[in-house]
Each structure stands twice: as structure tokens, then as C-alpha cells.
Amino acid sequence: MTAHLGLASAEVLLARWPALHGDWIPVVHPTLHEVIGLHSALSVATDALHLANHLAAN
């Protein structure tokens, strides 16, 4: 199993678990703190990409 992030300019490999064969639920147990942190990081990254696109268009 792999995790990818699709961006406008490229697709980024985030992680690879070759032995899972699609059954990742017993392996990945994010805590609430980790989920909130990931959401915050993705929000900041999204805002930064929007700002960069806006500045590049002007």
C-alpha cells in the first residue's frame, strides 16, 4: 500500500507499506492530537499554495 499526495505540478509519495496489501486499519491508529496537527499543517500548506499561485498570476 502507498500513500500519495497529488499536487498540481507533481504527485508526491508520502509513505509505502509493502506488506499491508490494503489492510492498513490495524496498523495505523492516529491519535486525536496527530489528526488535529495534520489538519493544521495541511491548512497552512493549502493557504501557502493559494498565496503562491495568486502571486505568480500577478
C-alpha positions in Angstrom: 0.0 0.0 0.0 1.2 3.5 -0.7 0.0 7.0 0.2 0.4 9.8 -2.4 -0.3 13.5 -2.3 -1.4 14.8 -5.7 -0.2 18.4 -6.4 -0.9 20.5 -9.4 2.7 20.0 -10.6 3.5 16.6 -9.4 2.5 13.6 -7.3 4.4 13.1 -4.1 4.9 9.7 -2.4 4.2 10.1 1.3 4.7 6.6 2.5 4.9 3.0 1.4 3.9 -0.2 3.3 4.7 -3.1 1.0 3.4 -5.9 3.4 0.0 -4.4 4.1 -1.8 -5.5 1.0 -4.6 -3.0 1.6 -5.3 -3.8 5.2 -3.9 -0.7 7.0 -6.6 -0.2 9.7 -4.9 -2.4 12.4 -1.5 -0.7 11.7 -2.4 3.0 11.6 -4.1 4.4 14.7 -3.7 8.2 14.7 -4.4 10.0 17.9 -6.7 13.0 18.0 -3.7 15.2 18.6 -2.0 13.8 15.4 -5.1 14.3 13.3 -5.5 17.9 14.5 -1.9 18.6 13.8 -2.1 17.1 10.3 -5.2 19.1 9.6 -3.5 22.3 10.7 -0.4 21.6 8.7 -2.5 20.8 5.5 -4.5 24.0 6.1 -1.3 26.1 6.3 0.2 24.3 3.2 -3.1 24.9 1.3 -3.1 28.6 2.2 0.6 28.9 1.2 -0.1 27.3 -2.2 -3.1 29.6 -2.8 -0.9 32.6 -2.0 1.9 31.4 -4.2 -0.5 30.9 -7.1 -2.0 34.3 -6.6 1.4 36.0 -6.5 2.5 34.1 -9.6 -0.6 35.1 -11.5 0.1 38.8 -10.9 
